[in-house]
């Protein structure tokens, strides 16, 4: 009988006799959980949509937390209430035992910026992500878009326009209201001439226009009906206050005191934490915003400090001494830390990221890596399986292809070229490319020795083991690599400006599988993350095709084809897909890191004994 009543309720929603909120209320009265009711509501919406207007490649703008885009492409997104009900159901968050307290996170690298739309690194993103909000957020359940400043959004029947309904209680930290004018300004400034936003090229690919409908409603219109429109527009830009930034040319934002933190009164966001201070190479502190407009994310703790500890070993020692509460653990450190602090909480999880080396392919700067066979040879010359086992100690797997484990396009069995360790193949490719071994064993071509410098961020224990191995492996096939550790901000500056030969670092993606931000011809910094300066017009065609493909299965096929192309050409050197390991003090509750977001639960964390 209950099943019949639920079915009747779904039919009423599908037939337009109930709106979504009425459906959720009545479903709850029948005993359905919020997550189950939201899933049924989405199913009804998906069946209503016509196939020609139903993009859902695992990146549906209306996909719910936990849906993974597989339920279809509804006309209306999940609401804020539905989203938070689903999160609480999924993670079973504890009620705080007490309010207040301080949480300190130890990290080997400093942040680089405080303007969120200039951020290119995860460290800056962590801090700015809690000071500022976007129209949408990222669900910790499955990594897909969820309500942010927008309580919900709707798609037009033609699939081109998405209308976002802002929470009308949202205010900036200085008390002024967050309005549609701020949203329009944030997009237009990120796309302005001279903009330093690394997301500019991506948003420009997808967005035809942004329009204020009224003070609390914004419409984003796509150039076409895109499968991943939300991910590549609304999810790219965090909203900044027009009244703070409109007097500054976007080309000058990098040096503005609101970006450097020299003037805290200019670091104004709408998020659940407010900015206090940034002492370069020492710490960043953000404070609880007790009057935050969304009661779901008012922090329990009073402050969060991002403490810079340049050496990984020193960070571990600080954790063992109880000086910091959370620390990322590298594989070489995990066993000794477990022995010294057995009561700590350890979290291990797959991620959307990878570690990779970046060979510069700008012939005006260097010709070492412009030939595909040379780049292929460098991958064949390294034993990445051995690397995963002995350097990452089993907390990683050899990266076959470019799609990380949590991507909807992770298809290792469909990768064309597997670069298993093969020094004979590597040497053959180098010989055929004209690189002949010299008297000292290092290859040369046209009077140029195959010798280069590889920059890597200092203080990372895994990299300190990885670089000597790469140096040895490449030397065995006649390539000389000279490792050079530099502060992380300096590394980013060098690779973004093109003033380098090779760099080594990590990168994280969204779950939808699109990787054009890194490989499109027009995604060269500052407009994107194509730090290699790689360019293949066929890849660009495929990247556009996957964005336009509305059938989920077919879209994944195109993404796999595009990924195979860049892997076949060894556009960069993706080494391993590694697990993340995080340690937290036992006094912390509700700290629940996962591969979609390490710090998503920070507002819910509470601390014993403060």
N, C-alpha and C positions, 0 to 999 in steps of 0.2 A: 504493500500500500504506500509506504514512504517513497519507494522508487517511482511509483506512478505519479505521486505528487511532485517529485523533483522533475520528472520528465515534462509534466504539464507546465511547471514553472519555466523551464527552458524554452518550451514552445511559445509561451507568452512573451518572453524576452525576444525570441527570434521573430515573432510576428509583430513586434512593435507595441504590444499592449502594456509592457512594463519598461521603464527605463533601467539603466544599469544599477542605480542606487536602490531602487525598489526591489530589484531582483536580489541584490546582496542582502538586504534586510530580511526578505521573506525566506531566503535560503538559510540564513542564520537561525530563523525561528524554527525551521525544520531540523535543526541540529547539525547542518553542514559547517565544517570549519571554513574560515575565511579563504584559505588557500584553495580548498576544493570548490567553493562557490565561484571564486575568481576564474578557476580553470574551466568550469562549465560555462561561465559567461563568455570567455574567450572562444570556446568551441562554437557557441551559438553565433558569435560575430563572424568567425571564420567561415562557417557554412553559408552565411548570408552573402559573403563577398564573391564577386565573380572572378573566375580564374585569371582574367586579363588584368585584374586590379588587386592581385593578392600576392605581392612579393613577400617572401618569408624564408630567406636563406639561412635560418639560424641567426638572424639579425633583424627580426621583425621589429619595427618601431613600436608596435603595439604588443609585442611579446611580453609575457609576464615574467616575474622572477620564477625560475624553475621551469619555465616552458621551453627554453632553448629555441624559441621560434618555431617549434615543431607543430604547434596547434593552429597555425595559420596567421592571417594578417587582418586583425579586426579593425573596424573603422574608428574605434575609440580605445585608447590605451587603458591599462590598469590605472586605478586611482591611487592617490596617496594612502588612503585608508586601507585599501586592499593590499597595497605593497607592504606596508609595515606590519599588517596582520600576517602576511605570508612569511616575512622575515622572522617574526617572533615565533611563529609556528615551526619554522625550519630549524632555528638555532636554540630554542628553549633557553632564552636569556634569563639569568637570575635577577630577582629583584635586589637592588642594592642593599647591602647590609649597613652601609653608612655613606654619608655624603662627604665630599671634599677630598683633599689629598693631592699629591703630586706624582706624576708618572714621568720618568726620565728614560729616554731611548738613546742608546749609544750607537753611533755610526762613524765609519772611518772617513767619510767625505762630507764636506760642507754643502749647503744649498748654494744656488747661484743667483736666483732672482726671487722677488716677491710679487711682481706682476704676473698673474697666472698664465696670461696669454703669451708670455715670453719664455715659459718654462720648457726646457728640453731634457730634464733629468728627473729621475724618480724622487730624489731628495727634495728638490724644490716643490715637486708635485704633491708630496705628502703634506708639507706645510700649507701651501696655497690652497690645497683641496679642502682644508678645514677653515680657512679664512674666507674663502669665496665659494659661491654655488654656481652651478650651471643650470640651464633649463631642465636638464636631465642629470641623473646620477647613474652610477654603475651598480647593478644588483650584486650583492655578495653571494647570491644563490647560484647564479649562472653566468654572471658577467654581462648581461644584456641591459639595455637602457631601462631606467626606472624613474619615477618622479623626482624632480629636484626642486628648482624654483617653481616649475609648473606642477600644479596638482594633477593634471592629466592633459592629454593632447588628442586631437582628432585629425583624421586624414580625410581629405576631400574625395568625392566619388571618382574623380579622374586620376587620383593617386599622385597629384603634383604638389598639393598644398597641405601643410601640416599647421594646425592652429593650436597654440599653446596657451593654456589658461593659468596665469600666474596666481600664486597664493597672495591674496590681497592684504594679508597681515605682514608680509615680508618687508623688513626694513634693513637699511644699512647700519653699520655699527655706530654711526653718528646720529641715528634716529630718523634720517630721511627715508621716505618710502622707496622701495624698489619698484620701478614701473617699466612699462614696455619701452619707454624712451631709452632706458639704460641698456636693455637688451639690443635694441637696434644699434645704439652707439657701439656696443661691444663688438658686434659683428662687423660693422662698417669700419671701425678703426683697425681691426685685425686684418682686413682686406685692403686697407688704404695703401696708396703709393708710398713706398719707403717703409712699410710695416716690417717689424722684426719678428713677427709671429711665425714659428715653424709650422704652423697649421694652415698657413695662408693658401698654399697650393692645393691642399686637400679640399678645403671649404670652397674654393673657387671652382673646383671641378664639378661640384654638385649643386651649389646654391645659385639660383637665378635672382633671388631677391629676398629681403627681409622687410616686413611692413608692420607698423603699429596699427592694430585694429582699433583698440581703445587703450585706456591707461593700463589695463591688466590683461591684455590679450595681444599676442604676437603671432604673425603668420610667416612661416618660412616656405618658400616656393622653390621646387627643384627644376633644373633645366630639363630633366626627363623624369619618368617614374623610376626611381632607384630602389633597389633592394635594400641598400644599407644607408638610406638617406639620413636617418636620425644619428647613426654612429659617426657619419662623416660631416655633419653640420652641428646639430644641437649638442652632441657629446664632445665636440672639439673645443668649443669656446666657453670659458667661464665668464660670467657676467660681472662687469666692473662698473663702478659708479661714474656716470657721465659728469656729475658736478665736480668730481675730483680730477678727471683725466682729460676733459674736453679742451682745456687750454694748452695742452702739450701736444706737439707734433708727434705722431706715432713713431717717426724715425728717431726721436730723442728719448723714447721711453726707457731705453737701457740705462741711461745715466740719471734718470729722475730719482729724487730722494724717496719717492713712493715705491720704487723698484729696489733700491739699494738698502732701504730701511733706515736711512739717515734721518728721515722725517716720519716718525710713527703716525702722525696725524694724517698722512696721506695713504697709509696702508689700511684702507677701509674696505671691508667686504660685507657680506650678508650671512656668513657661515656661523657655525656654533662656537667658534673660538675667535678671539680678538688678538691682534698682534701686540706684543709688549716690546720685544727687542731682538735684534740680531747682532751678536758680537762675532765678527768674522773669524772663522777657524776656531771658534770656541763653543757657541751655543745659539740656539734660537728658542725663544719662549713664547708660547701662546696661552691665553687665559680663557677660562670658561665664560661664555656669554649666557648669563642666567636668564636673560629676557629674550632668548632666541625665539623667533616667530614660529618655529615648528616644534611643538612639545615632544615629538618623537625623538629628537636628537639633542635635547638640552644636556650637556655633559654632566656626569656625576662628579668627576674630579674637578679641582680648582685650576690646575695648570698642567701643561704638557711641555716638556723641554726636550729638544733635539740637541743632544750633546755631541760635539765633534771630538773623536778620539782617533787621531791619525793612524795608529798602528792597530791592526786587528788583534794582536796578542794583548795589547793594553786594554782594549775594549772587553775582551774576555776576562781579564783580571779585575776590571772594574765591576763586571757582573758578579764574579765570584765573591768580591768584597761587599756586595750589596749596594754599591754606589749608583748603579743604574738598574732599571727594572726590566728592560727589554733589549735584546741584542740579536742581530743576525749572526748565525753560526756557519762558518765555512766547514766543509767536510774534514779537513785536517785537524780541526779543533774539537769535533763533536765528542769523541770517546773520552778524552781527558776531562772535558767539561762535565759530562755525565757522571764521571767518577767523583769530581770535586764538589758538584752541586746536584746530588741525586734528587733533591726535593723540588727542583725547578720543573717547570712545565715545558716540554719540548714538542714543537709542532713541525711536522714534515709534510710537504705537499707539492704536487706538480704545479707548474705555473704556465703562463702564456708567453714566457720569455726564452731567451737563449744567450749564450756567450758566443762572440764572433770577433774575427779580425777584419779590419777595414782596409783593403788595398786601394790606394788612391789611383784613379783611372783618368785623371785629367792630364792629357799629353803635354799641355803647356807647363805642367809642374814636374811630371815624371813619366817615363815610358816603360818602367819596369813591369807594370801590371796591366797594360792595355791589351795584351794578347790573351784570348781565351785559353789556349793550351797551357800557357804559363800559370794561370790561376788554377786550372785543373790540376796541373802537376803539383802545386803546393798543397792541395788537399790530399792527393794520393800519397804524398810524402810523410804524412803524419798519421799515427795510429790512434784514432779517436776513441776506439773501443778500449784500448789500453789506458788512455787518458781518463775515460769515464770510470774505469775500475780502480786505477792506482792513484790518480790525483783527486778525483771527485769521490773516491772510495765507495763507488756503487750508488751514489746519490745523483746519478746522471746516466743518460744513455747517449750513444752516438747519434748525432743529428743527421738523419737521412732526409734530405729535402729542407725546405724553409719553414714548414708549418709546425709550430710547437704543439705539445701534447694536448693542451686544452682547446686548441682551435677546432672549429667545426669542420675544417678541411684537413685535419691530421689524417693522412692516408699513407703511412710508410710503405704499404704494399703496392702503391701506385707510383712510387718515385722511379723515374727513368734511370738516373745515374746514381749508383751507390759508390761513394768514394772510400772503399775499403783500403786499408793500408797496402800499398804496392809501390815500393821504391823503384822497381824496374820500369813500371809504367810511367812513373814520375820522371825518371831520367830520360826515357824515350821521348816523352812530350817536350822536354826542355831541349834535347838535341834537335828534334824536328823543328823547333821554333828558332833555331840558330844560336842557342846558348851553349857554347863549348867550354869544357873545363880548362882552367888555366893551370899554371905550374903550382899554384898554392891550393888547388882543388876548388877554387871558387870560379864559377862560370862567368863568361864575358861574351858580349855581343857588340860588334861595331865599336870596340874600344871602351865599352861601359861595363864595369864589374857589376855582377848581380849582388849588390850590397845595399842595405837600407837600414833605417832606424825604425823601431816599433815602439810607440808610446803606449804606456799602460798606467792605470791609476795606482798611485802608491798606497801602501797600507792594506792591500787585499792579499790575504795569505794564499788563496788558491792561485792567483795570478803569479805570485812570486815563485810557485812551483811550476806553473804552466809555461812561463816564458823561457826558462832554461831548457825545458823539453823541446819546445818549438825551435829554439835556436839550434839544438843538437840535431833534431830530425831534418831540418832544412839544410844544415851544413852537410849532412850525409849525401845529399843530392846536388851539392854545389852551390847552395844559396847561403849568403851571409846575412844574418839578421842581428842587429845590435839593439838589445832591449834598453828602454829608458823609462824609468818611473817618474811621473810628474803628479802634482796635485790634480784631483779630478776636475775642478773648474778650468785649470790650464789645459788639460787634455781636451775638454769639450770646445774651448775656444780655438784650439789648434785645428781640430778636425772640421769644425764648422767653417773656418776661414780657408781651409785647403792648404794650410801651412804645415804639412806633415807628409810622410810617405806611407806609413801604416799605423793603425791604432787598434787597441784591443779593449773591448768593454762589453756590457750586456745591453739587452733591449727587451722591452715587453710590448706585446700587442693587445688589441681587443680580441674577443673570441670569434669574430665573424670571418676571419681568414683573409680579408683584404690587406695587402701589404704594399700598396702603391705609394704610401708615405715614404717608403725607403727605396723604392726601385723605379718610380716614374722619372722620366727625363726632366720634368719641371719641378721635381721635389728637392733640388739642390738647396742646401742652407743659404739664407735663413728661411726659405719658404717651405722646407721639409727636412727629411732625415736621410736623404740620399747623399751621405757623406763620402761614398766611394766615387761619386760623379759618374756612375754607371748610366748607360742610355741604350735602350733597345726599343725601337718603335713598335715592334710586334708585342712586346710586353705591355706597352701603353695601350695598345688596342685590346688586348685581353683583359687588362685591368678595367677598362671602360665597359667591356662586354659583361664581366661578372657583376659590375655595379648595376647594369640594366636588366640582368636576367631575373625574372620574377619567380621562376620555378626553383624551389630550394635545392632539389637534387641536381638539376642542370647547372645551377650557379656553382655548386661545389665542384662539379666537373671542370668548369672553366677556371676556377681558382686553382685547382690541382694542375691544370695545363700551364697556367701562368707560373706557378711555383716550380714546375719542372723546367721551364725555360730558364729562369734565373739560376736554378740549381745546375742545369746542364752547362751553363756558361760560367759557373762559379763566380757570380757577381760579387759575392763576399765569402768569407770563410766561416760558415756557421759550424761551430765545434761540437757542442753538446746541448741537449735539452736537460737542464738540471732541476732537481728539486730544491726548494727553499727550506731552510731549517731556521727556526726561530726559538729562542729560549726566553722565558719570562719567569719572574720571581713568583713563588707560590702565594704571595699576598695579593696578587692581581686576580681579579675575577672578571669574567666576560671578555677577556682578551682572546679573540677567536680568529686568528689569521688564516687566510686560505689563498689559493692561487689567483683569485680574482682581485683581492684587495687585502694587503697585510694588515691595514689599520682601519678597516671599515667599522669595527665595533668600538673604536675609541670612545665615542660618547657614552657607551654603556659600561665601560670599565669602572669598577669600584675597587678601592684599596682597603685592605684590612689594617687595623692598628694605627691609622693616622689620627 
